[in-house]
């Protein structure tokens, strides 16, 4: 396996982990509450939900494992904040895939219109 192939495969695996982490309604809600860039405690993230602190903690660990959030210590309290780089990388990837589909559909349209 070439190094280029290995790094492309690793990037694909990273993206798949991010998509899996974001593929849950609760985790998307947590990410949405962190989009403003402010770190929040677990108790703050449970306000207005039917979730326990344990459930929110479990979801935060999945997001943290995917690199989407990071834990910061503020005194004795753990707070979580959004890590935007992985989401930016996934967004760029989706734009690239979208362009590829646009080109494929344009080629198909041209082929159909030729006939």
N, C-alpha and C positions, 0 to 999 in steps of 0.2 A: 504494500500500500504506500502510495506516495505521500509526502508530507502535506501537499496541497489537498489531497483527497481526505486525509485525516483531519485537517483543520476545518474543511467544509462539513465533514460529518459531525465534528464537535459543535460547530455553530448551529447545525440543524438540531442536534440534541438539546442545546441550550434553548433554542427557540421553542421547541416542543415542550420543554419544562415550563417555560413562561406561559405559553398558551394553556397548558394544563392548569397551572395555578390560577390564571385569569378566567378559566372556564367554569367558575363557580359563582353563583349570584351573590353569595355572602362575601366572598373575597373581592369581587368587583365593587361591592358596596364599600368595603373597607378601603380599597384603593381610591375610590371616589372621595372618601372623606379625608384622604391624605394629600390630594392633588394640590391643595393650596400651599404646600411646602412646610406646614407646621407639624412638628412632632406631637404625637398624642399618646396618652397612656391607654392601657387596656380598658380601664374603667370608663374613660371618656369615649372610647370606641364602642362600648356596650350600650351607652345611653341611647334611648329611643329604639332599641331593638329588643327582640325576645330572646337574645342570646346570653348565655352565661359567660363569665370571664374565661372559664375553661374553654368554651367553644371558640371565643374570639382568639384566645391564645393559640389554639390548634390551627386556626386559619392563618394567623400571623406567621406561624412557623413555616407553613407551606409557602407563603409569599416570600418569607425571608430565605428559604431554601432555594427559591427560584431567582433570588437576587433582586426582587421587586421592591422590598422594603428592607430597612435596616433598623436594628435596635440601638438606641442610644441611652446611656445612663444619665439621668438627671438626679443627682443626689442618690437616694436609695431606690428611686423609681425607674423602671424601664419604660421608655417611650419609643414609639415607632414612627419612622418617617419614610416617605416615598423615595425610592432610588430611581430617578427618571431614566438613566442610561439604558437599562434593558428594555424599557418600553419604547424609547426612541429607536433602538436597534430593530425591534420588532416592527415598528411603524415603517421604517425604511425598507425592511424586507417585504412587507405587504405592498408597498408602493412598487417595488421591483416586480413582484408577482403580478400585480395589476397591469403593469406595462406589458409584461409578457403575454398576458391574456388579451389585451387590446391589440397587440401585433398579430396574435394568432387569429383573432376574430376578423381583423382587417384582411388577412390573407384568405381566410375562408370566404369572406364576402366577395373579394375580387375573383376568386375561383368560381363561385356560384354565378356571379354576374357575367363571367366569360362564356358560360355554357348556355 
